[in-house]
């Protein structure tokens, strides 16, 4: 979920391709031991993406992830 959020926000904030970001093995810079690029687990990603996009930034753990993202990129 963190990877999906980061890829979503990066794609909007920096005009990058969402799919390319999600497939980048360095998306989370090794900070998440469970992260796998999109190409390594397409079915799981697609199931989650279908349910959460577009992101509701007031729901579940998304507000916490947004705080990390905002702090990390100083936005």
C-alpha positions in Angstrom: 0.0 0.0 0.0 2.9 2.4 0.8 4.3 1.8 -2.7 1.0 2.4 -4.4 0.6 5.7 -2.4 4.1 6.9 -3.1 3.8 6.0 -6.8 0.5 7.8 -7.1 1.6 11.0 -5.4 5.0 11.0 -7.2 3.2 10.6 -10.5 1.1 13.6 -9.8 3.6 15.8 -8.0 6.5 15.2 -10.4 4.7 14.2 -13.6 6.1 10.7 -13.7 4.5 7.6 -15.0 2.6 5.7 -12.2 3.3 2.2 -13.7 7.0 3.0 -14.2 7.3 4.2 -10.6 5.5 1.2 -9.2 7.8 -1.1 -11.1 11.0 0.7 -9.9 12.9 -1.6 -7.5 14.2 1.6 -5.8 10.9 3.2 -5.3 11.1 3.0 -1.5 14.9 3.0 -1.4 15.2 -0.3 0.5 13.2 1.1 3.4 10.4 -1.6 3.1 11.6 -5.2 3.3 8.3 -6.4 1.9 8.2 -4.2 -1.1 8.3 -5.9 -4.5 8.1 -4.1 -7.8 4.8 -4.3 -9.7 6.2 -6.8 -12.2 6.9 -9.3 -9.4 3.3 -9.4 -8.1 0.9 -7.9 -10.7 -2.2 -9.8 -9.4 -1.8 -8.5 -5.9 -1.1 -5.0 -7.0 -4.0 -5.0 -9.5 -6.5 -6.2 -6.8 -5.4 -3.4 -4.4 -5.2 -0.7 -7.1 -8.8 -1.5 -8.2 -10.0 -0.9 -4.7 -8.0 2.2 -3.6 -7.5 4.4 -6.7 -8.1 7.3 -6.8 -6.8 7.6 -3.2 -9.0 8.9 -0.4 -6.5 10.7 1.7 -8.8 10.6 4.7 -9.2 6.9 4.8 -7.4 4.1 6.7 -3.6 4.4 6.9 -3.4 6.7 3.9 -3.2 9.9 6.1 -0.1 8.5 7.9 1.5 7.5 4.6 0.8 11.0 3.3 2.6 12.5 6.3 5.7 10.4 5.6 5.6 11.2 1.9 5.2 15.0 2.6 8.0 15.0 5.1 10.3 13.0 2.9 9.9 15.2 -0.2 9.5 18.4 1.9 6.2 19.3 0.2 
